[in-house]
């Protein structure tokens, strides 16, 4: 059991480190500055009702399949930035975008 917890902690640390390294460039085709455009609509506390046009434009250019791969693993990382993972995953739909069928 302790090995499994240690492996999970190591995996999480690697994901966070990778995200930090990629943050200067982009994650799933979303640059760090562009990512911030969607934060108000996915905020943990007091989110806006709908994403901004700028956020939707960013998501329209993003690799939505890549976002699906981050969905489960990045939940803790997203919470560190006060982003609700459920709200974040709902943003493409609110922007009229279709998530890949294998993203459940």
N, CA, C and O atoms as CSV, one atom per row, in Angstrom:
chain,resi,resn,atom,element,x,y,z
A,1,UNK,N,N,0.827,-1.190,0.000
A,1,UNK,CA,C,0.000,0.000,0.000
A,1,UNK,C,C,0.866,1.246,0.000
A,1,UNK,O,O,0.577,2.205,-0.716
A,2,UNK,N,N,1.930,1.239,0.801
A,2,UNK,CA,C,2.815,2.401,0.869
A,2,UNK,C,C,3.499,2.632,-0.465
A,2,UNK,O,O,3.737,3.775,-0.853
A,3,UNK,N,N,3.825,1.527,-1.188
A,3,UNK,CA,C,4.449,1.670,-2.499
A,3,UNK,C,C,3.496,2.349,-3.474
A,3,UNK,O,O,3.908,3.197,-4.266
A,4,UNK,N,N,2.225,1.976,-3.416
A,4,UNK,CA,C,1.226,2.559,-4.309
A,4,UNK,C,C,1.064,4.048,-4.029
A,4,UNK,O,O,0.951,4.843,-4.963
A,5,UNK,N,N,1.053,4.431,-2.768
A,5,UNK,CA,C,0.917,5.847,-2.411
A,5,UNK,C,C,2.156,6.619,-2.842
A,5,UNK,O,O,2.043,7.747,-3.323
A,6,UNK,N,N,3.334,6.032,-2.678
A,6,UNK,CA,C,4.569,6.689,-3.083
A,6,UNK,C,C,4.599,6.863,-4.592
A,6,UNK,O,O,5.025,7.905,-5.089
A,7,UNK,N,N,4.147,5.841,-5.330
A,7,UNK,CA,C,4.107,5.928,-6.784
A,7,UNK,C,C,3.117,7.002,-7.227
A,7,UNK,O,O,3.408,7.764,-8.149
A,8,UNK,N,N,1.959,7.072,-6.586
A,8,UNK,CA,C,0.967,8.093,-6.922
A,8,UNK,C,C,1.510,9.490,-6.643
A,8,UNK,O,O,1.299,10.406,-7.438
A,9,UNK,N,N,2.205,9.659,-5.523
A,9,UNK,CA,C,2.793,10.960,-5.186
A,9,UNK,C,C,3.862,11.342,-6.196
A,9,UNK,O,O,3.955,12.503,-6.594
A,10,UNK,N,N,4.675,10.366,-6.615
A,10,UNK,CA,C,5.713,10.633,-7.611
A,10,UNK,C,C,5.090,11.018,-8.941
A,10,UNK,O,O,5.554,11.951,-9.596
A,11,UNK,N,N,4.049,10.310,-9.345
A,11,UNK,CA,C,3.363,10.630,-10.593
A,11,UNK,C,C,2.786,12.035,-10.549
A,11,UNK,O,O,2.913,12.790,-11.513
A,12,UNK,N,N,2.157,12.391,-9.444
A,12,UNK,CA,C,1.587,13.725,-9.296
A,12,UNK,C,C,2.681,14.788,-9.365
A,12,UNK,O,O,2.511,15.812,-10.026
A,13,UNK,N,N,3.793,14.550,-8.690
A,13,UNK,CA,C,4.908,15.500,-8.724
A,13,UNK,C,C,5.439,15.664,-10.138
A,13,UNK,O,O,5.788,16.771,-10.549
A,14,UNK,N,N,5.502,14.555,-10.890
A,14,UNK,CA,C,5.982,14.631,-12.272
A,14,UNK,C,C,5.023,15.437,-13.137
A,14,UNK,O,O,5.456,16.234,-13.969
A,15,UNK,N,N,3.724,15.233,-12.945
A,15,UNK,CA,C,2.727,15.971,-13.726
A,15,UNK,C,C,2.821,17.468,-13.423
A,15,UNK,O,O,2.767,18.292,-14.336
A,16,UNK,N,N,2.960,17.815,-12.162
A,16,UNK,CA,C,3.071,19.222,-11.780
A,16,UNK,C,C,4.345,19.825,-12.352
A,16,UNK,O,O,4.323,20.946,-12.859
A,17,UNK,N,N,5.455,19.096,-12.277
A,17,UNK,CA,C,6.715,19.594,-12.827
A,17,UNK,C,C,6.611,19.766,-14.329
A,17,UNK,O,O,7.082,20.765,-14.874
A,18,UNK,N,N,6.001,18.804,-15.004
A,18,UNK,CA,C,5.825,18.902,-16.443
A,18,UNK,C,C,4.947,20.093,-16.803
A,18,UNK,O,O,5.246,20.831,-17.741
A,19,UNK,N,N,3.887,20.274,-16.070
A,19,UNK,CA,C,2.995,21.410,-16.326
A,19,UNK,C,C,3.727,22.723,-16.109
A,19,UNK,O,O,3.539,23.667,-16.877
A,20,UNK,N,N,4.545,22.799,-15.092
A,20,UNK,CA,C,5.311,24.025,-14.830
A,20,UNK,C,C,6.307,24.282,-15.939
A,20,UNK,O,O,6.483,25.425,-16.364
A,21,UNK,N,N,6.968,23.224,-16.419
A,21,UNK,CA,C,7.928,23.393,-17.507
A,21,UNK,C,C,7.225,23.799,-18.781
A,21,UNK,O,O,7.716,24.649,-19.523
A,22,UNK,N,N,6.057,23.185,-19.045
A,22,UNK,CA,C,5.322,23.503,-20.253
A,22,UNK,C,C,4.603,24.839,-20.141
A,22,UNK,O,O,4.231,25.426,-21.157
A,23,UNK,N,N,4.402,25.326,-18.925
A,23,UNK,CA,C,3.652,26.557,-18.717
A,23,UNK,C,C,4.216,27.732,-19.470
A,23,UNK,O,O,3.471,28.620,-19.884
A,24,UNK,N,N,5.528,27.753,-19.657
A,24,UNK,CA,C,6.149,28.841,-20.393
A,24,UNK,C,C,5.780,28.772,-21.861
A,24,UNK,O,O,5.775,29.791,-22.552
A,25,UNK,N,N,5.472,27.578,-22.342
A,25,UNK,CA,C,5.135,27.396,-23.747
A,25,UNK,C,C,3.621,27.289,-23.885
A,25,UNK,O,O,2.930,28.282,-24.109
A,26,UNK,N,N,3.130,26.078,-23.749
A,26,UNK,CA,C,1.694,25.845,-23.852
A,26,UNK,C,C,1.368,24.454,-23.332
A,26,UNK,O,O,2.205,23.551,-23.367
A,27,UNK,N,N,0.167,24.297,-22.858
A,27,UNK,CA,C,-0.366,22.996,-22.494
A,27,UNK,C,C,-1.597,22.791,-23.355
A,27,UNK,O,O,-2.534,23.589,-23.309
A,28,UNK,N,N,-1.598,21.736,-24.132
A,28,UNK,CA,C,-2.718,21.407,-25.027
A,28,UNK,C,C,-2.993,22.537,-26.022
A,28,UNK,O,O,-4.131,22.732,-26.450
A,29,UNK,N,N,-1.977,23.253,-26.374
A,29,UNK,CA,C,-2.128,24.350,-27.327
A,29,UNK,C,C,-2.616,25.646,-26.702
A,29,UNK,O,O,-2.951,26.592,-27.414
A,30,UNK,N,N,-2.658,25.696,-25.379
A,30,UNK,CA,C,-3.108,26.901,-24.679
A,30,UNK,C,C,-1.911,27.499,-23.949
A,30,UNK,O,O,-1.357,26.878,-23.041
A,31,UNK,N,N,-1.519,28.693,-24.344
A,31,UNK,CA,C,-0.421,29.390,-23.678
A,31,UNK,C,C,-0.855,29.806,-22.277
A,31,UNK,O,O,-2.044,29.982,-22.013
A,32,UNK,N,N,0.094,29.957,-21.404
A,32,UNK,CA,C,-0.183,30.303,-20.013
A,32,UNK,C,C,-1.053,31.562,-19.916
A,32,UNK,O,O,-2.013,31.590,-19.146
A,33,UNK,N,N,-0.733,32.578,-20.672
A,33,UNK,CA,C,-1.517,33.821,-20.631
A,33,UNK,C,C,-2.935,33.600,-21.138
A,33,UNK,O,O,-3.887,34.171,-20.606
A,34,UNK,N,N,-3.075,32.756,-22.182
A,34,UNK,CA,C,-4.401,32.472,-22.719
A,34,UNK,C,C,-5.233,31.647,-21.736
A,34,UNK,O,O,-6.447,31.824,-21.628
A,35,UNK,N,N,-4.559,30.746,-21.024
A,35,UNK,CA,C,-5.227,29.915,-20.023
A,35,UNK,C,C,-5.937,30.790,-18.999
A,35,UNK,O,O,-7.033,30.459,-18.547
A,36,UNK,N,N,-5.319,31.892,-18.637
A,36,UNK,CA,C,-5.888,32.796,-17.638
A,36,UNK,C,C,-7.187,33.443,-18.109
A,36,UNK,O,O,-7.988,33.888,-17.287
A,37,UNK,N,N,-7.405,33.501,-19.426
A,37,UNK,CA,C,-8.638,34.091,-19.956
A,37,UNK,C,C,-9.875,33.264,-19.596
A,37,UNK,O,O,-10.988,33.788,-19.538
A,38,UNK,N,N,-9.666,31.972,-19.357
A,38,UNK,CA,C,-10.791,31.085,-19.019
A,38,UNK,C,C,-10.971,30.905,-17.520
A,38,UNK,O,O,-11.978,30.343,-17.089
A,39,UNK,N,N,-10.037,31.360,-16.730
A,39,UNK,CA,C,-10.092,31.152,-15.288
A,39,UNK,C,C,-11.360,31.714,-14.648
A,39,UNK,O,O,-11.932,31.039,-13.792
A,40,UNK,N,N,-11.834,32.912,-15.010
A,40,UNK,CA,C,-13.039,33.431,-14.332
A,40,UNK,C,C,-14.270,32.525,-14.466
A,40,UNK,O,O,-15.086,32.449,-13.548
A,41,UNK,N,N,-14.402,31.847,-15.599
A,41,UNK,CA,C,-15.574,30.992,-15.812
A,41,UNK,C,C,-15.420,29.613,-15.177
A,41,UNK,O,O,-16.397,28.872,-15.063
A,42,UNK,N,N,-14.202,29.264,-14.762
A,42,UNK,CA,C,-13.966,27.952,-14.159
A,42,UNK,C,C,-13.500,28.073,-12.712
A,42,UNK,O,O,-13.043,27.096,-12.120
A,43,UNK,N,N,-13.613,29.250,-12.156
A,43,UNK,CA,C,-13.120,29.495,-10.799
A,43,UNK,C,C,-13.876,28.665,-9.770
A,43,UNK,O,O,-15.068,28.396,-9.920
A,44,UNK,N,N,-13.166,28.267,-8.729
A,44,UNK,CA,C,-13.780,27.521,-7.630
A,44,UNK,C,C,-14.806,28.402,-6.924
A,44,UNK,O,O,-15.914,27.953,-6.629
A,45,UNK,N,N,-14.445,29.634,-6.658
A,45,UNK,CA,C,-15.327,30.564,-5.951
A,45,UNK,C,C,-15.825,31.655,-6.881
A,45,UNK,O,O,-15.042,32.278,-7.598
A,46,UNK,N,N,-17.108,31.877,-6.867
A,46,UNK,CA,C,-17.754,32.967,-7.592
A,46,UNK,C,C,-17.400,33.005,-9.084
A,46,UNK,O,O,-16.922,34.028,-9.575
A,47,UNK,N,N,-17.632,31.891,-9.816
A,47,UNK,CA,C,-17.328,31.896,-11.252
A,47,UNK,C,C,-18.334,32.742,-12.033
A,47,UNK,O,O,-19.459,32.963,-11.585
A,48,UNK,N,N,-17.917,33.201,-13.186
A,48,UNK,CA,C,-18.842,33.908,-14.073
A,48,UNK,C,C,-19.816,32.882,-14.652
A,48,UNK,O,O,-19.525,31.685,-14.658
A,49,UNK,N,N,-20.963,33.344,-15.136
A,49,UNK,CA,C,-21.973,32.428,-15.665
A,49,UNK,C,C,-21.532,31.747,-16.952
A,49,UNK,O,O,-21.875,30.591,-17.198
A,50,UNK,N,N,-20.778,32.460,-17.764
A,50,UNK,CA,C,-20.353,31.888,-19.036
A,50,UNK,C,C,-18.941,32.372,-19.377
A,50,UNK,O,O,-18.502,33.419,-18.900
A,51,UNK,N,N,-18.240,31.603,-20.202
A,51,UNK,CA,C,-16.890,32.016,-20.584
A,51,UNK,C,C,-16.927,33.229,-21.508
A,51,UNK,O,O,-17.900,33.448,-22.230
A,52,UNK,N,N,-15.865,34.000,-21.473
A,52,UNK,CA,C,-15.766,35.171,-22.348
A,52,UNK,C,C,-15.527,34.742,-23.792
A,52,UNK,O,O,-15.145,33.601,-24.052
A,53,UNK,N,N,-15.750,35.644,-24.711
A,53,UNK,CA,C,-15.480,35.363,-26.130
A,53,UNK,C,C,-13.999,35.044,-26.326
A,53,UNK,O,O,-13.646,34.201,-27.151
A,54,UNK,N,N,-13.138,35.716,-25.569
A,54,UNK,CA,C,-11.696,35.474,-25.671
A,54,UNK,C,C,-11.357,34.052,-25.216
A,54,UNK,O,O,-10.534,33.379,-25.835
A,55,UNK,N,N,-11.994,33.602,-24.136
A,55,UNK,CA,C,-11.791,32.243,-23.640
A,55,UNK,C,C,-12.230,31.235,-24.699
A,55,UNK,O,O,-11.513,30.276,-24.982
A,56,UNK,N,N,-13.402,31.452,-25.281
A,56,UNK,CA,C,-13.908,30.536,-26.306
A,56,UNK,C,C,-12.993,30.503,-27.529
A,56,UNK,O,O,-12.818,29.448,-28.139
A,57,UNK,N,N,-12.414,31.634,-27.888
A,57,UNK,CA,C,-11.479,31.670,-29.015
A,57,UNK,C,C,-10.243,30.833,-28.703
A,57,UNK,O,O,-9.737,30.115,-29.566
A,58,UNK,N,N,-9.762,30.928,-27.468
A,58,UNK,CA,C,-8.609,30.131,-27.038
A,58,UNK,C,C,-8.955,28.651,-27.100
A,58,UNK,O,O,-8.180,27.857,-27.633
A,59,UNK,N,N,-10.103,28.272,-26.566
A,59,UNK,CA,C,-10.500,26.868,-26.562
A,59,UNK,C,C,-10.723,26.343,-27.968
A,59,UNK,O,O,-10.504,25.160,-28.231
A,60,UNK,N,N,-11.158,27.210,-28.878
A,60,UNK,CA,C,-11.364,26.809,-30.267
A,60,UNK,C,C,-10.075,26.401,-30.954
A,60,UNK,O,O,-10.097,25.647,-31.927
A,61,UNK,N,N,-8.951,26.897,-30.453
A,61,UNK,CA,C,-7.642,26.570,-31.023
A,61,UNK,C,C,-6.921,25.478,-30.237
A,61,UNK,O,O,-5.866,25.003,-30.658
A,62,UNK,N,N,-7.485,25.080,-29.098
A,62,UNK,CA,C,-6.832,24.110,-28.211
A,62,UNK,C,C,-7.000,22.683,-28.718
A,62,UNK,O,O,-7.905,22.383,-29.497
A,63,UNK,N,N,-6.119,21.825,-28.266
A,63,UNK,CA,C,-6.200,20.392,-28.541
A,63,UNK,C,C,-7.119,19.788,-27.482
A,63,UNK,O,O,-6.674,19.466,-26.381
A,64,UNK,N,N,-8.392,19.635,-27.814
A,64,UNK,CA,C,-9.379,19.166,-26.839
A,64,UNK,C,C,-9.114,17.732,-26.406
A,64,UNK,O,O,-9.423,17.372,-25.270
A,65,UNK,N,N,-8.556,16.913,-27.271
A,65,UNK,CA,C,-8.192,15.553,-26.883
A,65,UNK,C,C,-7.122,15.558,-25.808
A,65,UNK,O,O,-7.141,14.728,-24.898
A,66,UNK,N,N,-6.196,16.487,-25.913
A,66,UNK,CA,C,-5.149,16.643,-24.902
A,66,UNK,C,C,-5.760,17.069,-23.575
A,66,UNK,O,O,-5.358,16.581,-22.519
A,67,UNK,N,N,-6.716,17.964,-23.624
A,67,UNK,CA,C,-7.385,18.420,-22.398
A,67,UNK,C,C,-8.041,17.237,-21.699
A,67,UNK,O,O,-8.032,17.159,-20.470
A,68,UNK,N,N,-8.609,16.319,-22.468
A,68,UNK,CA,C,-9.220,15.118,-21.878
A,68,UNK,C,C,-8.192,14.305,-21.112
A,68,UNK,O,O,-8.497,13.771,-20.046
A,69,UNK,N,N,-6.985,14.204,-21.635
A,69,UNK,CA,C,-5.952,13.419,-20.959
A,69,UNK,C,C,-5.537,14.067,-19.640
A,69,UNK,O,O,-5.133,13.356,-18.719
A,70,UNK,N,N,-5.621,15.375,-19.523
A,70,UNK,CA,C,-5.268,16.067,-18.286
A,70,UNK,C,C,-6.385,16.018,-17.253
A,70,UNK,O,O,-6.149,16.239,-16.065
A,71,UNK,N,N,-7.577,15.734,-17.696
A,71,UNK,CA,C,-8.776,15.837,-16.857
A,71,UNK,C,C,-8.637,15.159,-15.496
A,71,UNK,O,O,-8.832,15.817,-14.474
A,72,UNK,N,N,-8.316,13.904,-15.449
A,72,UNK,CA,C,-8.264,13.195,-14.179
A,72,UNK,C,C,-7.017,13.494,-13.371
A,72,UNK,O,O,-7.093,13.708,-12.161
A,73,UNK,N,N,-5.888,13.509,-14.021
A,73,UNK,CA,C,-4.607,13.662,-13.333
A,73,UNK,C,C,-4.392,15.084,-12.841
A,73,UNK,O,O,-3.777,15.293,-11.795
A,74,UNK,N,N,-4.880,16.038,-13.567
A,74,UNK,CA,C,-4.582,17.427,-13.238
A,74,UNK,C,C,-5.560,18.054,-12.264
A,74,UNK,O,O,-5.450,19.244,-11.970
A,75,UNK,N,N,-6.515,17.285,-11.755
A,75,UNK,CA,C,-7.506,17.868,-10.857
A,75,UNK,C,C,-6.899,18.603,-9.679
A,75,UNK,O,O,-7.345,19.697,-9.334
A,76,UNK,N,N,-5.894,18.021,-9.063
A,76,UNK,CA,C,-5.240,18.670,-7.918
A,76,UNK,C,C,-4.499,19.911,-8.369
A,76,UNK,O,O,-4.539,20.943,-7.699
A,77,UNK,N,N,-3.811,19.811,-9.521
A,77,UNK,CA,C,-3.067,20.955,-10.053
A,77,UNK,C,C,-4.022,22.110,-10.341
A,77,UNK,O,O,-3.714,23.262,-10.037
A,78,UNK,N,N,-5.186,21.802,-10.930
A,78,UNK,CA,C,-6.157,22.850,-11.233
A,78,UNK,C,C,-6.655,23.518,-9.953
A,78,UNK,O,O,-6.827,24.736,-9.910
A,79,UNK,N,N,-6.885,22.722,-8.920
A,79,UNK,CA,C,-7.371,23.294,-7.660
A,79,UNK,C,C,-6.347,24.233,-7.041
A,79,UNK,O,O,-6.710,25.191,-6.357
A,80,UNK,N,N,-5.062,23.960,-7.282
A,80,UNK,CA,C,-4.015,24.855,-6.771
A,80,UNK,C,C,-4.171,26.257,-7.354
A,80,UNK,O,O,-3.807,27.246,-6.719
A,81,UNK,N,N,-4.714,26.331,-8.569
A,81,UNK,CA,C,-4.934,27.616,-9.226
A,81,UNK,C,C,-6.383,28.067,-9.100
A,81,UNK,O,O,-6.837,28.935,-9.847
A,82,UNK,N,N,-7.110,27.473,-8.150
A,82,UNK,CA,C,-8.501,27.832,-7.852
A,82,UNK,C,C,-9.417,27.642,-9.063
A,82,UNK,O,O,-10.303,28.453,-9.333
A,83,UNK,N,N,-9.173,26.543,-9.782
A,83,UNK,CA,C,-9.996,26.191,-10.932
A,83,UNK,C,C,-10.733,24.906,-10.600
A,83,UNK,O,O,-10.119,23.923,-10.186
A,84,UNK,N,N,-12.031,24.909,-10.778
A,84,UNK,CA,C,-12.852,23.739,-10.540
A,84,UNK,C,C,-12.768,22.845,-11.784
A,84,UNK,O,O,-13.168,23.274,-12.867
A,85,UNK,N,N,-12.262,21.626,-11.656
A,85,UNK,CA,C,-12.107,20.754,-12.822
A,85,UNK,C,C,-13.413,20.507,-13.575
A,85,UNK,O,O,-13.407,20.448,-14.804
A,86,UNK,N,N,-14.521,20.364,-12.870
A,86,UNK,CA,C,-15.818,20.142,-13.531
A,86,UNK,C,C,-16.221,21.349,-14.363
A,86,UNK,O,O,-16.687,21.210,-15.494
A,87,UNK,N,N,-16.039,22.528,-13.795
A,87,UNK,CA,C,-16.363,23.741,-14.546
A,87,UNK,C,C,-15.435,23.909,-15.739
A,87,UNK,O,O,-15.862,24.329,-16.814
A,88,UNK,N,N,-14.159,23.579,-15.543
A,88,UNK,CA,C,-13.191,23.695,-16.643
A,88,UNK,C,C,-13.578,22.767,-17.787
A,88,UNK,O,O,-13.502,23.158,-18.952
A,89,UNK,N,N,-13.991,21.546,-17.470
A,89,UNK,CA,C,-14.365,20.592,-18.517
A,89,UNK,C,C,-15.677,20.971,-19.196
A,89,UNK,O,O,-15.943,20.509,-20.306
A,90,UNK,N,N,-16.501,21.796,-18.561
A,90,UNK,CA,C,-17.761,22.234,-19.157
A,90,UNK,C,C,-17.573,23.419,-20.104
A,90,UNK,O,O,-18.464,23.723,-20.897
A,91,UNK,N,N,-16.424,24.087,-20.028
A,91,UNK,CA,C,-16.222,25.290,-20.840
A,91,UNK,C,C,-16.322,25.048,-22.345
A,91,UNK,O,O,-16.977,25.835,-23.029
A,92,UNK,N,N,-15.708,24.000,-22.895
A,92,UNK,CA,C,-15.844,23.816,-24.353
A,92,UNK,C,C,-17.305,23.733,-24.796
A,92,UNK,O,O,-17.677,24.338,-25.802
A,93,UNK,N,N,-18.131,23.000,-24.064
A,93,UNK,CA,C,-19.555,22.907,-24.404
A,93,UNK,C,C,-20.249,24.258,-24.346
A,93,UNK,O,O,-21.088,24.566,-25.192
A,94,UNK,N,N,-19.899,25.067,-23.343
A,94,UNK,CA,C,-20.486,26.399,-23.221
A,94,UNK,C,C,-20.041,27.314,-24.363
A,94,UNK,O,O,-20.692,28.315,-24.664
A,95,UNK,N,N,-18.922,26.952,-24.990
A,95,UNK,CA,C,-18.410,27.725,-26.128
A,95,UNK,C,C,-18.902,27.156,-27.462
A,95,UNK,O,O,-18.518,27.638,-28.528
A,96,UNK,N,N,-19.751,26.130,-27.394
A,96,UNK,CA,C,-20.274,25.532,-28.612
A,96,UNK,C,C,-19.298,24.559,-29.268
A,96,UNK,O,O,-19.447,24.237,-30.447
A,97,UNK,N,N,-18.305,24.088,-28.521
A,97,UNK,CA,C,-17.325,23.140,-29.040
A,97,UNK,C,C,-17.699,21.736,-28.583
A,97,UNK,O,O,-18.301,21.558,-27.523
A,98,UNK,N,N,-17.343,20.758,-29.377
A,98,UNK,CA,C,-17.643,19.367,-29.048
A,98,UNK,C,C,-16.365,18.679,-28.578
A,98,UNK,O,O,-15.350,18.678,-29.274
A,99,UNK,N,N,-16.437,18.106,-27.403
A,99,UNK,CA,C,-15.309,17.346,-26.881
A,99,UNK,C,C,-15.249,16.006,-27.608
A,99,UNK,O,O,-16.275,15.516,-28.078
A,100,UNK,N,N,-14.054,15.404,-27.706
A,100,UNK,CA,C,-13.950,14.084,-28.335
A,100,UNK,C,C,-14.850,13.075,-27.629
A,100,UNK,O,O,-15.063,13.159,-26.419
A,101,UNK,N,N,-15.369,12.135,-28.386
A,101,UNK,CA,C,-16.328,11.157,-27.835
A,101,UNK,C,C,-15.711,10.291,-26.733
A,101,UNK,O,O,-16.437,9.786,-25.877
A,102,UNK,N,N,-14.401,10.111,-26.737
A,102,UNK,CA,C,-13.767,9.273,-25.723
A,102,UNK,C,C,-13.398,10.065,-24.467
A,102,UNK,O,O,-12.661,9.562,-23.619
A,103,UNK,N,N,-13.889,11.268,-24.340
A,103,UNK,CA,C,-13.602,12.112,-23.180
A,103,UNK,C,C,-14.823,12.114,-22.271
A,103,UNK,O,O,-15.710,12.957,-22.403
A,104,UNK,N,N,-14.854,11.163,-21.351
A,104,UNK,CA,C,-16.037,11.087,-20.484
A,104,UNK,C,C,-15.667,11.389,-19.073
A,104,UNK,O,O,-16.528,11.375,-18.193
